[in-house]
Amino acid sequence: KGAEAKGRPPARGAASTSLVGPASGSRLSAAQTAAALPLGWAAAVAFDVLWSCEEMAVGACEAFELFEKHAVVARAAEEEEMCRAQLAARFVLAVQELSLVGFCKVGSRSRRGVLQKLL
């Protein structure tokens, strides 16, 4: 505990009973940390949904329905009490993250509502 009190990480092999949450800086117990979803979970699920489809172009509504049915999303919706609109917002942000790193491309005006896989 002395090392943690001085701002240094605990010695190798020493068990820590709580961690600092990334967003709030609050202390989380080990059980809460194991139960909490990591940052970027929505992008990971969106990636999984897009690559589970065989076609290179996937309809956004179809992809959102698959996203909504995914086990991780169901767990997150229960824990955070998210409604369908909040899930849609998470999905849109996840698709934008995938687009930013080059995994998919959002359709242009002529192909509105279509997500195209790039890999």
Secondary structure, 3 states (H helix, E strand, C coil): CHHHHCCCCCCCCCCCCEEECCCCCCEEEHHHHHHCCCCCHHHHHHHHHHHHCCCCEEEHHHHHHHHHHCHHHHHHHHHHCCCHHHHHHHHHHHHHHHHHHCCEEECCCCCCCEEEECC
